[in-house]
């Protein structure tokens, strides 16, 4: 048995949702896929999938084996890449997705610079404030901001997402600025529906603290929270990739600066290293260099 081929078959079946779809993607027959799965189960000594006529489900053993198979395939691809000849000039279409706020604030400018450098690459940006399945929606790359990344995904960490508590000068003319986390209970807090809708998390001198917040406006889009804060509607918690330039020009005032809001990582997520195009590889390298471990927006 070619163990790597069997692992690739297993991973592809999981990603595609069926043996037939996996066979089409890999360019082999369905019986070949079935044989690879059977041989992999015999080699591991465990049943990896429950097979029914309608769908496939991972067993407990399969859920543990899947990320290990992905890791082995990635290592094999890395070995091939070390000795591979340089690729041609990047070209083709890339479909990428990220949140509306990060897309408008940071990614659009980066992508514009990238396509200016690589004239044969076209990029289709899909801005969505929800997590999408890359395979189902035919996307090449997703930018995700999270500390809870799916271990089954292939991801490259790009940089850090920091946040800041802030309000407009107009709001602070009417309301006394909070001096402690407890003071936030006295303020109208503009919250995000998915992140921190009722609790904001901080660290101070190495200790973790959380505070309950409430207000009359919650939204699933950070840009909307930003606009509401600029209108003087309340205190908000914003990513610095949005807030930093407005803090620098005085449109927003940072608050509670001795408390550090919880940081998250920004990842580039994709489905496979084996069939990565030269355009996608070039974009990944470009974004890693562009954003760097210390975020660009926090350095400007």
Secondary structure by P-SEA (a helix, b strand, c coil): caaaaaaaaaaaaaaaccaaaaaaaacccaaaaaaaaaaaaaaacccccccccccccccaaaaaaaaaaaaaaaaaaaaaaaccccccccbbbbbbbbcaaaaaccaaaaaaaaaaacccbbbbbbbbccccccccccccbbbbbcccccccbbbbbcbbbbbbbbbcaaaaaaccccccccccccccccccccccccccccccccbbbbbbbbcccccccaaaaaaaaaaccbbbbbbccccaaaaaaccccccccccccbbbbbbbcccccccccaaaaaaaaaaaaacccccccccc
